């Protein structure tokens, strides 16, 4: 398995990572209606979803491979008086007990590994989710330009190593297709799957493709 590398937040120049994703508003409503309360923000970054769920009554654990990101989450949680526990570590070995969470969000994060790592990460997600608990995550798609045409070095048949300047330089990216989604989760665990192209407005470069996956931990 390729060694994991954290995002370099010192090279991040956008403010998108400060604003909750549009999907998180739906998930907040869905999971509140299900009376869920124990929430894991897997790959929390600088905390946009951790803060959002904590502000709306969830018991939040934030987890990331970047110590810089974890430090920022802790600092902001204190300033905002939010009850968030932030943990540093690798997603292939989560430091939580079995069935510790009702729900889990992993937004643009678990693709940062190779084929071996993605399988371990999915197993860890199912382990820490309670039976019947739900997860929402994204996966990079093989339709993306960065997999098919960018010329990044290949680590395995599904994985490239990004080598462009920026916060993701040197980070592996696993790319999925439809069959890989079913192989990773099994049809019985999938509630809904969207395959979406994100176009970059006012830019001639290619946009990216992702799978957006809502599922349930069914034994």
Number of C-alpha atoms within 10 A of each C-alpha: 11 15 9 17 16 21 23 15 15 10 12 13 10 7 7 10 15 13 12 16 14 8 11 17 13 10 19 18 11 12 17 14 9 11 10 18 18 19 23 29 23 26 27 28 28 22 26 18 28 30 25 18 25 19 16 12 15 22 19 25 21 24 28 24 20 21 17 17 24 24 15 15 25 20 12 16 19 12 9 11 11 18 18 22 16 23 21 18 16 18 24 19 12 18 14 13 10 15 17 15 26 22 26 23 23 21 22 18 20 22 25 25 27 25 20 13 20 22 16 14 19 15 15 18 27 22 18 22 26 20 16 15 22 25 25 20 19 20 25 25 26 20 18 19 15 21 25 13 9 12 13 16 14 14 16 14 10 17 23 25 24 20 15 11 9 15 15 20 16 18 22 24 26 25 28 23 17 12 9 14 17 14 11 14 18 13 11 12 18 18 13 11 16 11 17 14 15 12 13 11 8 6 8 8 10 13 14 18 21 22 22 18 20 18 21 21 22 15 9
